[in-house]
């Protein structure tokens, strides 16, 4: 009985969940001059931005913010001002 309980507890503690929050066509946290949109070029690389909050013994230390993740994804490409055709996921 103890082995089954320990196995179930280990499965619960080691499991994770990911769900899709939204899809977007264009998103930015920067001021973008859309009158110059025809001069923008699209990068072929996929970027990823992550913002994390650590949890220790079921106590959260901070909250992840979507704005920080978007900023990190934009800043990973020099000169970028927005993200195009993306997906936002939440993983825990």
C-alpha positions in Angstrom: 0.0 0.0 0.0 2.9 2.4 0.8 4.4 1.8 -2.6 1.2 2.7 -4.4 0.8 5.8 -2.3 4.4 6.9 -3.0 4.0 6.2 -6.7 0.8 8.3 -6.9 2.4 11.1 -4.9 5.5 11.0 -7.2 3.3 11.1 -10.3 1.4 14.1 -8.9 4.5 16.0 -8.0 6.3 15.3 -11.2 3.4 16.0 -13.6 2.9 19.3 -15.4 0.3 21.1 -17.4 0.5 23.3 -20.4 -2.4 25.2 -21.9 -2.8 27.6 -24.8 -4.0 31.0 -23.7 -4.3 32.8 -27.0 -3.1 33.2 -30.6 -2.3 36.6 -32.0 -1.7 38.2 -35.4 0.5 41.1 -34.1 1.5 42.1 -30.5 3.9 44.5 -29.1 4.7 46.2 -25.8 6.6 49.0 -27.6 5.3 52.1 -29.2 5.0 51.2 -32.9 4.5 53.7 -35.7 1.9 51.8 -37.8 2.1 54.5 -40.5 5.5 53.0 -41.4 4.2 49.4 -41.4 4.9 48.9 -45.1 8.7 49.4 -44.4 8.8 46.6 -41.7 10.5 43.3 -42.6 9.5 39.9 -41.2 12.2 37.7 -39.7 12.1 34.0 -40.5 13.3 32.8 -37.1 10.9 31.8 -34.3 11.5 33.6 -31.0 10.5 32.6 -27.5 10.1 34.8 -24.4 9.7 33.3 -20.9 8.8 34.8 -17.6 8.8 32.5 -14.6 7.7 32.5 -11.0 9.3 29.9 -8.8 7.2 27.8 -6.4 8.9 26.3 -3.3 6.9 23.9 -1.2 3.6 25.1 -2.8 4.5 28.7 -1.9 4.7 31.0 -5.0 7.5 33.5 -5.0 6.2 36.1 -7.5 3.9 36.0 -10.5 4.8 35.5 -14.2 3.9 38.5 -16.4 2.9 38.2 -20.0 4.5 41.7 -20.7 7.9 40.5 -19.5 7.7 37.4 -21.8 6.7 39.5 -24.8 9.5 42.0 -24.1 12.1 39.2 -23.9 10.9 37.7 -27.2 11.0 41.1 -29.0 14.4 41.9 -27.5 15.9 38.6 -28.7 16.0 40.0 -32.2 17.9 43.3 -32.7 15.7 46.0 -34.1 12.4 44.2 -33.6 9.4 46.2 -32.5 6.6 43.5 -32.5 5.8 39.8 -32.7 3.7 38.4 -35.6 1.6 35.3 -35.7 2.3 33.9 -32.3 0.9 31.7 -29.6 0.9 32.3 -25.8 1.2 29.2 -23.6 1.1 28.8 -19.8 3.0 25.9 -18.3 3.0 24.7 -14.7 
